[in-house]
């Protein structure tokens, strides 16, 4: 149906993949961005947004599929919002991510004619995540096909993922291909038990109900953590559900729950109650063990994280005599990973709980040459800090998607480490930050890594050396 003031464009040929995983076409010289399309598709597109230089729209009819289009493997494709690149063959996904890194380095950082190593693809393109978070909703999202069919709603409740850009709409997930068994079995069992026993699913608008979130974490060691988040402290029904989980899934290593009565879903400031087992699980990497609690950060693709950290260590060119600063250290994964190759490692992170985990991980692994500090990076990195902890020979950065504060860049420039290794989940902000460092440093290596198959996200590692 034609939207008011927006045209329906017929037989549009999709030409390429653009930013944020959308595809692009050109119509009368104007860029048209379309999700869920593949280069070579011929489609009818309903325009939903029009600006002076571009349009956005959605496919109403696939007139002629691209020769390279493949069938999506998930029944929730196109509704869930995740794994948007399923119709794109994996080698083509990697090509697009490689080009994304190259383009952003050139366009944003003005780093041209760089030699970028071929992206490291993932051996597993499904069931690769070690953590998923699901949301309960008393009123599930109904697809257009369901509404058009006019049949009875059936089960009205949901335990699944938020519909993109709709905070109060949740898709009931039947099977997710992101996390290995028993993730799907646990989620389905929780939903069935809650439904059968009339436990209240959350109303996201009214902020009422009992069941709020379900978090499942797995590890390469075969351990399993299940966290159920409740909205209120209903001891009787909490115990009822947790006991059922304990009986039905005796392989759960860590069975936890949280009572979160806030308006947002974050549990970082909430008490975690251990109902059964340990309050943590362990992850392993190259003989190191890492303690993962309910609030701990750990890379969500364990296998690709190992490749990522190996690249960072190789780029650092450690001989055993260096002082290494690991900035945005998180739970100290990289710091502990490189410690055996360095004289000293200094980890800095603004989240105190993460630093507590980093220290515990160092103790667990017998790492005695790593020290950790909590604080805002731009405030911590000053002359006194360097004087107390040693001049850094190498700085390793792994910041959030927003990148680093300009003051942090200036602090690094003032410290003058011989080498910088920048690990990023956002090549755009990485390119911007490296431009701030480029007056004193030259890029010596670039290695993209695919951590999230079937999405547009890409990790990138860049090595820089000081120019004398």
N, C-alpha and C positions, 0 to 999 in steps of 0.2 A: 504494500500500500504506500502510495507516494506521501511523503511527509510535507507538511506545510512549508512553503518557500524553499524546499530542497528537491532537486531533480532525481529521477530514477535514471541512471546511466546504463545503457544496454550494450552488451558485447564489448566490454572493456578487457583489453589484454594486459595481464599482470606482467611486468617486465623485470622486477628485481625484489630483493628483500631489503627493508629499510630499518630504521631505528625501532627499538622496543619490540622487535619480533614481527612487526607489521610488514606487509608487502606493499609495493608501490606500483602505480601506473601513471601514465601521463594522459591527461584529457584536455585538449585545447591549450596545450602548453602549461597546464597547471598540474602540480603533484596531487595525486589521490592516494591516500593511505588506507589500506584495507587489511583487517586481521583475518587469519585462517585461510589465506590464499597462498598459492605456490607460483613462482615464475613460470609463465607459459599457460596458466589458466586463462580461459576466456569466461568472463562472469558478468552478470547484471548486478549493479551496485546501487543501493539506496544511499544517497548522501545524507549524513546526519549532522555534519558541521561544515561550514564554508567560511573561509577567511580570504584575505586578499591574495595570498600566495599559495594556499593549499586547501584541499578538502579531505574530509574523513568520511568513511561510509562502511557499510557492511554488505555482505553477499546475500542477495535474494535468490539467485539461481546460478548454478554452475553450468554454463552453456556448453563448454568444452574443457575437460580436464587437461592439465599439462601432462606431457609424456612422462615427466619425472615424478608425478604425484603418486604417493603410495597410500594405501588404505589405513586410516587411524586404527590403532589396536585397542583403544579404550572406549567403552560405551559412553563415557561422560565427556568425550572430546567435544569442544565447541561450547560447552555449557560451564564446565568446571573453571575454566580460565587458566589452568596449568597445562604444561606440555603442549604448547600451541604449535610447535613445529612437527608434530607427528606425521603430517602428510609429506614432509620434506625428507628425502633420503638422508641417512646419517652423514655420508661423505659430503653432501651438499650443505648440511648444517655446519660442519667443520669449516668448509670453505667460507661460508658467510661470517663465521666468528673470526676466522683469520683476517678477513678483509676489514671487519669491524675494528680490530685492534690496529691494523695498519692505517686505516682512515683516521681514527681518532688521534693517534700519535702525530700524524701529519697535519690534520686540520686544526686540532686544539693546541697541541704542543709545538707545532711548527717543526717537528722532527721529520725531515724528508730524506728519502733515499736510504732509509734504514734497512738493514738486513734482519728480518724477523724470522725466527725459526718456525718450522711447520708445527702447527698446533698438535698437542698430544691429546688424542681422542681417548674415550673411555672404553674399556673392554666390555663393561656392563652398561647398556643403555636403558635398562629397566631395573627396578628393584635395587637402586643404588644409594638411596638415602638411608641414614641411620636415625633420623628423627622426623616425626610428623606430628602435627597438632590438629585435632579435629574439634569442631564446635557442635554443641547440642542446640537444637532449635525446636520449639513447639509447633512451628509452622514451616514445613519444608518448601523449597522453591519448586514450582511446577514449570516444566518445560512448555514451550509453545505447542509442541505436538500433543502433550497431555491436555492442554486447555482446549485445543481445536477438536480433540476427540470427544470431549464432553462427557467422558465417563466418570464414575464415582472416584473421588480422590484416593480412597484406600487409606493406607497409613499416612497420617498427616504430619508425622514428626521426622526430624532429620538428625543424623550424626555424620558430619562431613565437612566440606570446605565452603568458605564464604564465596558467594557469587562476586566477581570483580566489580568494584566500585559501589557495592551494596552491602553496607555493614550489617544489616538486619536480615539478609537473605542467605540461606544456607542450603546447599545441594546435598541431598542424601546420597552418600557414596556407597555403591554396591561392591566395587572392587577397584582398588588403587594399585597402579603398577610402579609406584615409587619406592615402596618399602617391602622388604621380603617378609615371608611368613615368620611368625604368626600374626603380623600386624593386622591383616584383614580379618582374621579369625577373632582376634581380641575385640576389634571394633564392632563387628557384627554381633558377637556374644553380649557385649555390654548393651548394645541397643535393644536386643531382644529381651534381655532380662529386665531392663528398665521399663520397656513397654509392657511386658507381661505383668510386672508388679506395680504398674501405674506410678512410677517415679516421675516427677515433674521435669519435663524438658524446659530449657531456659527460654524466656520471652525476651529477646534482645532489645526490643523497644521499651517495654514496660519495666524491664529489669526485675523480673520475678521468675520463680522456679527454683529447682534444686540443682539439676545437672548442667554444668556450664562448659567444661572442656575435657578432652581426653588427649593425653600426650603419651606417645610411645617412642621409646629409644631402644635401639639395638646396637650391638657392637660386633666387631670382627671376631671377638672371643666367644661369641655365642650367647652372651648375656643379654637380659631383657629387663627394661625398666618400664613400668606402667604408672602413670600419674593421672588420677582423676581429680578434676577441679570442681568443687561444689560452690554454690552461691551462698548457702547458709549452713550453719552447723546443726544439721538434723542427724544426731548421733545414731538413731535407730536405723534410718535408711542408708546412711553412709556405711555402717557396719554390715548391713544386709548385702549391699553391692560388693563391697571389698571382700567379704567372705566368699561370695560366689566366684569372684575372679581368682582368689587364692585356690579354691577347690578345682575350678575348671582348667586353670593353667598353672600347674605345679612348677613349670619351668621358669616362672617369673623370678628373677633374681632380686628385684627391688620393686616392691609394691607400695606406692606412696599416695597420699592425698593432700589437697590444699583446700581451705575454705577461703574463697575470695569474694568479698562483698563489695568490692569497688566497681566503678563503672567501666573500667577497662580490664582486659584479659591478662595483663602482665602479672607474673607471680614473683618477680624479683624481690619485692618488698613484703612477701607473705611467708608465713610459717609453713614449712613442709613437714608433714607427719608421716613417719615410717610405720606402715600398717603391718608389713611382713617382710622378711629378708633384710638386706642391707639398705642403707640410704644412698647407695651409689652402685655403679657398675664400672667395669674396667675396659679400656680400649688399649690395644697394643700396637706398637709401630717400631720395627727394627730393634726388638728386644726391650724397648722401653714400655712401661705401663703408665697409663694415664687414668686418674680417678675422675669419673664423670658423675656429678650430682644432678639434681633436678634443675638447678639454675646454671649449670656449667655450660660454657660455649665450647663446642668442638666442631670442626669442619664436618658438614653433613654428608659428604661422600668420602668415606674412609680410604678407599683404594686410591682415588685420585689425589687425596690430601697427601698421601705418602709420596707420590710423584712430585707434587707441588713443593713439598719441603725438601726433597732431594735436590730439586733445581735450585731452590734458594740457597742451600748449603754449598752446592757446586759454584754458584755465582759469587758466593762470599770468598772463595779461594782461601780457606783457612789452613794455616800451617801448624797451629797449636800455640802460637805466641801472641795471638791477637786478643784485644779487649773488644767485645761485641756488645753493642746496645741493641736490644730487641724491643722496639717501640710498638705500642699497642699489642703487648705480648699475650693478652687474654689469660688463659690458664697456663701459659708458659710452654705450650707445645713446641713451638719453634726453638725457644730458648733452651729447653732440655734436649731437643733433638740435635742442636749444634754444639752443645757444651763440651762434648768429648773431643772436639776438634779445635777448641779455643782455650786461651789462658783463663779468661773470665767472661761471663755473660751477665749483663745488667738488663733486667726486664722491667718495663714500665707500662702501667695500665691504669686507667682512671677508675675502674670498677674494683672496689676493695675485695669483694667476695671472690673475684677471679684471681686476684693476687694471692689470696689465701689458698686457692686451689693450686696455683703455680708453685707455691712453696711446698705444699703437700706432695705434689708430683715430683719435685726435685728430691725431697726426702725419700720418697718411695723408690726412686731409681738410683739412690746413692750419688746424686749429682751435688758435689760440694763446692763447685766453682761458679754457681749461679746465685745471684741476689735479685730480689724483686721489690719494687716500690709502687705504691698506689698514689695516684694524683693526676691532675690535669697536665697533659703533655707540655703545653705551652708555658705552664708555671714551673714544672719540675726541671726542665732542661735549661739550667742556667750555669754560670761559671762555677758556683760553689758545688753544684751537683757533680760536674765534670771533675773538679779538683778532688772531691771525696771518693769518686768511683773509678777514676782513671780516664784518660783521654781515649775516645773510641777510635779503633782502627777501622772497624766496620760497623755500619748502622743497617739494621734490617727493619723494614717498615711493613706492617700489615694492618692498615687502618680500616675503619668502616667505609661504607660506600661513599660517604661525603668527602673522603680524603683527609688531608692534613690541614691544620690551621696555618696561615702564612707565617705566624710567629714560630711555629715548629720548623718550618723550612729555614727560616733565618737562624734559628738555634743550631740546626745541622750545619749550615754554611759556616757559622762561627766556630763550631767544633772541628770542622775540616777532617772528617774521617777519610781514609784512603779510598774506601769503597762504600757504596750504598746499594742495598738490594731492596727493591720496592715490590712487594706482593700486593695485588689489588684485585678486588672483585668488580671494579668499575674503571675500565680503561680510560674513560673520559676524564674523571677527576684525577686519575693517575697522570695522564698527559699534562693536565693543567699544573699539577704539583711539580712534575719533573721540569717543566719550563721555568719554574722558580729556582730550581737547582742548577739549571743548565749554564749559567754564567761561569760556574766553577767546575762543572762535571760533564763528562762525555758519556754517552750511552755505549756500553760494550757488549750487551746481550739482551735479547728480547725473546721470551718463551711463553706463548699462550698455552693454557691448559683448559680442557673442557671438563668442568665439574658437574654440569647440569644438562645432560642430553635432553633434546626435545624442547629446550627453552633457548632464548636468545642470550642468556647470561654466559659470561666467559671470565675466567681468571687470567691474569697476566703477570709475569714476573720480569722485571727489568733490572739489569745490573748497570751501575754507573761508577766511573772511576774519576778521581780528581785529576784535573788538567794542570800540569806544572808549567 
